[in-house]
Amino acid sequence: MTGIVIVGTQWGDEGKGKATDQLGERVDYVVRYSGGNNAGHTVVVGQEKYALHLLPSGILNRNCVPVIGNGVVVDLSVLFEEIDGLALRGVNVDHLRISANAHIITPYHRVIDRVTERFLGRRKIGTTGRGVGPAYADKVNRVGIRIQDLFDESILRQKVAASLEQKNALLVKVYNRPAIDAESVADELLSYAERVAPMMTDTSALLNDALDQGRVVLFEGAQAHHLDVDFGTYPYVTSSSPIAAGACTGAGVGPTRIDRVIGIAKAYTTRVGEGPFPGELLDDTGERLRQAGREFGTTTGRPRRCGWFDALVVRQAARVNAMTDIFVTKLDVLTGWEKIPVIVGYDVNGVRHDDMPMTQTELHHSTPVYEYADGWTEDISSARSFTDLPANAQRYIRRLEELIGVRVSGIGVGPGREQTVMIHDLL
Ligand code: IMP
């Protein structure tokens, strides 16, 4: 039995694909368990680059079964756009499996995501505008539409009409927008049924059987710990549970099925969208980090907010997710800085905190306390073992390890798949 979860330790965009790449051919199933097409990752195979938002990264490997778990919200138009895009490049994805219980992002969820953000004005969340939050809201509100509903037309029509009744009142009376026609939404959803049918599966049963047979199942987290609806910087979070425990509820496997939790930590910190970010650098240094790390969103193209490595942020993620390994990405971006600041505490109104404060108010009033590591100037992009790294880069990694309290098992030293230093095997 080998269940492995990969989780971002910061605010997303840590480069989770790096760890997935290392596991490569050894993985039998890759499972998305939360989020929707708000995620974005680039998969590089040979000379070909694929930008995926919804499909699990294992989709390109014929020997690996890609699974969309019940915890994911699925925009069917995006799903088939991605599938068709891959088919045009000769990639066949008929091995994809989708949970019958996964919820659907409908056209009205997308509309509501955007109009709500506009309505909030200065108080907006900075969502990706893909309808993810409204689809999860409907799920919890018990007015969501599930994949299995596509196969019972009269139920589907009733559910869409019921869900739209309240929303249309809101759209017309509060947001001054036209009402959405329930019949045409239902027609659009039904048009996907035939293509979805062969993919719809009891994915929980599938994955539990696979684990019983000793298969390797990789649960691929989207977003990250600090965007989690419970543990993130609420309300500036996504509407699901990207944390490792989310793999259990979002894929239908029990906690004892998880053998390893690999946290992905960028060698510095970034965030997109609104919300507190104590270490944010609003000066030239932040801009230098953004340019050096090419920190612009895969899904929305937005420039990412940048800061130095924040040990409090990653340590909290390590604790809540019971991380067994840390994979540090983009270490090469830090080459050339004489001193590398690391956040080791927060000053909250004159009081020193060594861990993230309990309340959001304190977080908003946190000023970083830094220590300074010595930098290096050598090009590290061709390092393949830990001892290939300059002494100061090695010290930086060892210091992060000490601050996080979890061993660093891998390090990314460049964008290429092979540009990786492995210290401990991930399997
Ligand atoms: P939503 O998930 O579109 O509702 O957006 C909620 C918050 O999560 C916003 O701050 C987004 O920028 C952020 N977010 C959602 N998905 C990602 C991601 O894949 N990487 C980084 N931030 C994300």
Boltz pocket constraint, residues with backbone or C-beta under 6 A from the ligand:
constraints:
  - pocket:
      binder: B
      contacts: [[A, 11], [A, 12], [A, 13], [A, 38], [A, 39], [A, 40], [A, 125], [A, 126], [A, 127], [A, 128], [A, 129], [A, 130], [A, 131], [A, 132], [A, 133], [A, 222], [A, 223], [A, 227], [A, 236], [A, 237], [A, 238], [A, 239], [A, 272], [A, 273], [A, 274]]
      max_distance: 6.0
